[in-house]
Amino acid sequence: MDESVAAGLFTMSLIGRRPKVVIVGAGFGGLAAAKEMADLDVDVLMIDARNHHTFQPLLYQIATAGLDADDVCYPIRGVFHRQGNARVRLGRVKAIHKETKTVTVDDGTAIPYDFLVLAAGAVTADFGVPGVGEHALGLKSATDALTIRTKVLESFEAADADPALVDDGVLNIVIVGGGPTGVELAGGMSELVDRVLRRDYPGLEIDRARIVLIEGADRLLGSFASKLSKRAEKRLVKMGVELKLGVAVAEVTAASVRLDDGTDIPTSTVVWAAGVKANEIGTALGGELDRGGRILVGKDLSVPGNPDVWVIGDLASSPTGDGRPLPQVAPVAVQGGEFVAKAIAARIEGRESEEFRYRDKGSMATIGRNAAVVELPNGRTLSGWPGWITWLGLHLVLLIGFRNRANVLVNWAWNYWTYDRGSRLILAHTQPPTD
C-alpha cells in the first residue's frame, strides 16, 4: 500500500480520540519536540533512561571542576510542570514493535503509541581501537564527567602521597579527539592544573604534568575554518598543551597510550573524545542504517516504510544536498524536534508534511579564559575575547532553568576573578580505597 494512502487511513482512525505520541530520549531534540506539542491535542509521553536532561556542551566544565553536575542538568519532570499534555516515564526502551505499535521498556512494560519519535542520541565510538573500552573514559553524561574529574584528582592525590609515581606519568592527562569537546577539555584541564592544582599540591612537580591532545587529522577543529583551527592550536600550545596531530591511537593500556608512529605516552587518565556512534536503539527499529549506525530517514525525517515513526538528532542520518548526513550537533536536534512536532500536527489534520531544511547557525568552541573561536553562517568569524563573550552568552541562554543559569553565571564569575574551582570534590572513588 502506498505510504500516503496508509497515512490517510491512519489519520481517519484517530477521529474521536487523542493520539498518543511517544518520544524516546530527553536530549535537545526530544525536549524540543515535546515542548513544541504543548498546544497540540495529543498525549505526549517522554521516555528516558535518566530522570534529567543534560546540557552536554558544558560537561567538560564538570570534568575540569568549574561546575557541578546539577548546574548543567535539569529534572525532566520539571520541564513539563506547566504542560498538561506531557508525562515522563523513567526507563530504557529495549524493543520496538511496529506491527502492534508498541515499545517495550526494560521492566517489560509494553507502551502503545500512535506516533513515535526516536531521539535517543549517540554514545562514544571506540572505532575498534584496542583498550579504549577498558581504559579510556568517555564524556557523554554527567556521570562520565564526574568520573573524569575524580580520576584526575585521585591521580594528583596518589602522586602527592608517593612522588615516585610522577615518573610513571600518573599526572599526565591524554585527550583523544581534536573536535570542540577535545579542544575545550584540553583548555579546561590546562587551567585546572596550572591555576588550581598547582596551589593545592605545592609539594608536587606540577610542571611535569603533561596534557596531550591527540588528533588523527592534520589540524584541530576540522569542521571550522582553517584560520580558526590555527588560532585554537596556537592558544592551546601557549597554555602548555602538547598537540599530536596527524597520528592515530594504536592502543590504550592501563598505563599508557600507544600511537601508530610508535610513540608511547605514559598516563593513567585517558579521555576518549574522538567520535560518537548512534544509540543501539536503531537496530531495534529494524530500519536501514548507515555506517555509523544512524537510521536513514526521508526528507520529512520519517522512516521509509514507517510514516508514523520519526528520527531526529544524533540518531538520524538526514539527507543533505551533498549526500552527507547532517552533523551530530545540538542545533540539528533542536530544529529536527520542532519540525517533527509540526509534521505530527500536519498528519493529524490530514495534511502532507513539508521537507526538513536545516538552518546552520554557526559553530563555536572555547579554549579557556578570554579565548574562543566562533564561525557564523555568513562566513564571519570571531576569536579571542569577543568570541569568548559570545560563547558565554549563548550557553547561558540555552541552559534550561533560571536556577541553572544563575548558578553557572555565579560560578563563572567566581572562577574568573579568583582563579579557583570550587567543585574539585572526590565524592566517589574510581578505584576502591586501599585502607
N, C-alpha and C positions, 0 to 999 in steps of 0.2 A: 504494500500500500504506500502511495506517495506520502512523504512526510508532512506536507501541507494539509493533505486530507486527514491524516491521522491526528494532526494537531487540532484541526477544526472539530472533529468528533470528540476529542478530549475536552475541548472548551465547552461543548454542549453538555458534557457530563457534569460540569461544575455548576450548572444552573441550580440555584436554590441552596447552595451550601458554600461555606468559606473554604477556599483552597488552603492546603497545608504546605508551607514552604519549609524545608529542612536545609539549614546551612551548616556545613561541616567545616569548622575552623574559624576561630575568632581573631584572626590576624587583621591586617589592614583591609584586605578585600572583603572578608566575611562581615566585619563590622560595618563597612561602607554599604554593603548590600542590605543588611538588616535595617540600618537607620534610614536608608532611602525608602524602605517599605513602610515607614511609620504611619502614613496616611492611606495605605492600601488595604483593601478589605480582605486580608489574609491572616492566617495564624502562622507566625514565624517561630521556629524552634532552632536555636543555636546550640550546636554540639561541639564541645572541645574537650581535649584530654586534661587541660588545665583550667582552673577557675578564674584566670586572669588573662588580660591582653598584655602583650609585651611590646614596648616601643623599641624594636631591635636596633635602630640606628645609634642608641645610646648604651647598648650593652657593654661596649668597650670601656665606658666610664665606670661601670660597676667593677669590671675586671681590673681597672687601674686605681680603684679606691676613691674615685672622685664623687661617685654617687652610690646610693644603696639600692637594693632591689625594689623596694616599694616606691622609689622615686620615679621609676620608669615602667612599673607595672600597675595595672588598674583592674579591679574586680569586674568581670564581665557582667554580672548581675547589676552592678551599679550603673553600667552604661544604659540599661533599659528600664530604670526606675519609672520613667515618665512615658514609656512606650507600651501602651496597653496590649498591643497585639503580639508582643515578643516574650518568649520564655527561653530559659537556658537549661541545658542538660549536661552534666559533667560525665564524660565518657569518651572512649576511643572507638571509632567506627571500624569494625572488623570485616564486614561484608556488605555488599550492595546487591540487592535482588531486583533486577529491572523488571522481571516478569510480574512480581507481586507488588512492586513499587514500595519496597521497604528497605531500611538499613538496619543492620544488627550491630549493637554496641557490645563492649567487652563483657558485660554481665549477662549477655544472651537475649536481652530485650530487642524485639523487632519493632521498629518505629516506622509508621507509614508516612508517605509523602505524596503530594501531587506534583510538586516541583522540587528539584534537588539542586543545590548549589554547592559545588566542591571547591573549598578554599583552604585546603589543609597545608599549603605551603611546601617548604623544602627542608631537607636535612643535609648535614655535612656529607660531602663526597670525598672518599679517600683515593679514588682513581686506581685502586688496586695496589697502592704502594705498601710494601711490607711494613708492619709495625705501627701503622697510623692508628688503627682501631684500638690497639693495646696501650700505646704510649703517648699519643697526642690528644690534645684537648680541643674540642670544637667550641664555637661561640654562636649558638643559635637560640639560647634561652637564658633566663636569669640564673638558673641553676648552673649552667655552663660558666657564666661569667663569675659567679661566686667561687666556683671550683678553681678557676684560673687565679683569682685573687688570693685564695687560700694557699694554693700551690706556691705562688711567688713568695708570700710572706713566710710560709713554712721553710722554704729554701734558705731565706735570709736568717731565720732563727737557727736553723741547723748549722749554717756557716759561722754564726756568732758563737755557738756552743763549741764548734770544732773547726777552727780556721783552716785546717788542712784540707777540708772539703772544697775550698776555693780552687785548689789545684785541679780538682776533678770537674770543674765547670758548674758547680751547683748554683752559682749566682747568674749563670748565663740564661737568657731567655731567647728562644728561637721562634720566630713567627713565619709561617709559610703562607704565601699569597700576597701579592702586591696590589690588590684592589683596594677600594675605600676602607674596608674593615681592617685589613692588614696594616695599611698606612696609618690609620687613626690609632690602632692599638700600639703600633711601634712608637708613635709620638707620645702617647699617653704613658707607656711604660718608661720611656726615657725621662719624662718629667717626674714620675713617681720615684724612680731610683735616684736621680740626681738631686731633686729638690727636697724629698721627704725622707726616703730610707737612708740617705747619707747622714742625716741628723739623728735618725732613730738608732743607727748602728755605728757609732763613732769608732768602735774598735775594729771594724771591717775595712778591708782594702776595696772600697766601693768602685774605684777606678778599674778594677779587674772584672767587674760585671759587664758582660757583653750583651747587647741587644742586637740580634741579627735578623734582618728581614730578607727572605728568600723569594724570588720571583722567576718563574721559568721563562718569561718573555724578556725582551731586551730593555724594557722600561716599566716603571710603575704606572698605575692608573691607566691601563691600556685603552679604556673607553673615553678618556679625556683627550683634549688637545695636547700635542706633544710638548708645547711650551709649558703647560701646567704640570705635566709629568716631570719636566726638568726642574721646575721650581720646587715641587714636592721632594724630589731626590736631594736637591741642594740643601733644603731646610732640614731634612732628616739627618744628613751627613753632619751638618753643623751641630745637631743635637747629640751627636755621638752614636747614631745608629749605623751599624755596618750593613751595607747593601750587597746582596749576592744576586746579580741579575744574569739572565741567560743560562741559568743552571737549574736542574731539577733535583728533587729529593729522591734518592735511590732506596733509602731505608731509614726507619726510625727505630731506635732501640731505647732501652730504659736509661741509657747513659749518654746517648749521642744522636746526632742527625748526620747521616752519610749522604753526600751529594754525588751526582753522577760524574763529576770531574775528579772524584777520589778524595775530596776534602771531607774531613771528619770534624764536626763541631761538638765538643763535649757539652752536655746540658741535661738537666732533669726536667726542664719545663719547655714543652713544645706546644705551640698553639697552631692548629690547622685551620687556616682561613683561605684555602686555595680554591674553593669552589663548593657548589651545592648540587644536589640531585633532588628530583621530585619525591614527595612523600609516597610511600609504597601503596597508599590507597588507590593510586592509579591502576594498579594491577587488579584490585578488587572490582573495579568497574568493568574491566574486560574490553575496554576500547583500545584503539590503536595508540601506541606510544612512540615518542621519538627516542633518539639515542640517550637522552638524559632522563628518560622515564617520565617525561611530561606528556600529558594527554593531548592528542591532536584534536583541535576544536575547529568549528566552522567560523564563518565571518561574523556570526552573532554570538560567538563563544559557547554555543551549544555543541553537544557531542553528536557527530554524524550517526544517524540511526536511532538517536535518543533525544528527540527535540525537547523533552521535559527535564533534561539534565544539562546544567551549565558548569563550566570550569573556569576559574579565574585565578589570577596571581601567579605565583611561582609554579603551581601545578599545571598550568595551561601552556600548551605550545600554540601560541596565537599566530595566525598568518600575517605577514607583512609584505610590503611591495617588493622587497629584495629577496624574499624567500626565507629569511632568517626569523626565528621566533622573537617575540618581544623580550626585552631584558627582564630578569627576575629582580625587580626593584619595587619599592612601596607604591610609587605613583601609578604604575601599571595595575597593581592590585586594586587600589582605591577606585580608579576610573573604571576598571572592569566590574567591580561590585556595584557601582552606581548604575552602570549600563545594564547589567543583568536585572536589577530591580525594575528598571523601565521596560525591559524585554518581557518580564513576567506580567507586568501590568498590561502590556500590549496583547499578550497571549490570552489573558483572561477576557479582554474586551474583544477578542476576535480579530485583532489587527496583526499585520506582519511585523516581525522585528526588523529594526534597522541594522546596518553594518557597524561593528565596533571600530572606532577610529581613536587611536591613542594620541594624545597631545603631549608631546615631550616638553617638560617644564625645566629641563636642565639637570645638571649633576653637581655635586659638591662633596668635598672631603676636608676635614680639618687635620692639621698637622701639629697640634699643640697650641700653646699660648700665642695669641696675636697672629696666627697663621692659618690660612685655609685656602683652598682653590675652588673656584666656582665657575662653571661653564653654563651660560644661559642659552636658551633655544635660538636666540637671534645671532649666535656666534660670539657675543661679547663674553669676556672673561674677567674675573676678579681674583685677586690673590692678596696675601698679606693681611693687614688689619681690616680693610674693607670686606674681604672675603670672609674673615673670621666673624665679624659682626653680623654679616648676612647669614652665615651658618647658625650662629647662636639664636638669632631672631626667628628663623624658620623652624628650628627644632622646638623652641619654646611654644610657638603657636600650634604645632602639630601634636604636642603631648595632650593626652586625654586627662581632664580633671584640673580644676583650679588649684587644688592642694598640690598635685604633682608639679604643676608649673611653678608655684610659689617655692616649693622645696628645692627644685632644680635651680631656680634663679638665685636663691639664698646660698646654696652650696657652691654654685659657680662664682658668686661674688666673694665668698669666704676663701675659696681656693685661690682666686686671683690675687687678692690683697695679702693673704698670709702665706702663700706657697705651701699650704698644708692640705692634707687629705684626711678628713675625719672618719672615713669608712674603712679604715685598714684594720678590721677586726677578724680574728680567726674564730669563727663560730662553729665550724665542723671540720674535722681533720680529713685531709685526703688520704692519709695513712693513719692507722691506729697509733696512739701514743705508746711509747715504749715503757713508760712507768706504770 
